[in-house]
Amino acid sequence: MPVLSKFAEHLLDACAWPLADVFWPFNAAGESSALALACASRYRAISIEAERLAFRSTVVASTSPEFVAVFDVLCKAAPLRL
C-alpha cells in the first residue's frame, strides 16, 4: 500500500479523525485515490454486512460522488486481486 494510503489509515484509525476531515485535504492535494485505497481496505476488513453498509453510508455522506465511484470500483475489484 502506498505511503499516503498508510498515512490516511493512520489518520482514520490511530488518530480517529472523521472521514470528512481526512477527505478534504487529500482531495485538495489531488490524492483522493490514496484515501480511496485506505477506505476500500477498511471496507474489506469489515465482516458484517450491516457494518459494511454503514461504512459505505459514511463514505457517501463524507466525500464526493467522484470519490464514491472510485471507492465502489475498488471494493468490487478487490476479490479479483490475488
Long-range contacts (C-beta under 8 A, 24 or more apart in sequence): 1-37, 1-38, 1-41, 2-34, 2-37, 4-31, 4-34, 4-35, 5-34, 5-35, 5-37, 5-38, 5-41, 6-38, 7-34, 8-34, 8-35, 8-37, 8-38, 8-39, 9-38, 9-41, 9-42, 12-38, 12-39, 12-42, 18-62, 19-58, 19-59, 19-62, 19-63, 20-61, 20-62, 20-63, 23-62, 23-63, 23-64, 23-67, 27-63, 27-64, 27-67, 32-63, 32-64, 32-66, 32-67, 32-70, 33-70, 35-67, 36-67, 36-70, 36-71, 36-74, 37-74, 39-71, 39-74, 40-71, 40-74, 40-75, 40-78, 43-71, 43-75, 44-75, 44-78
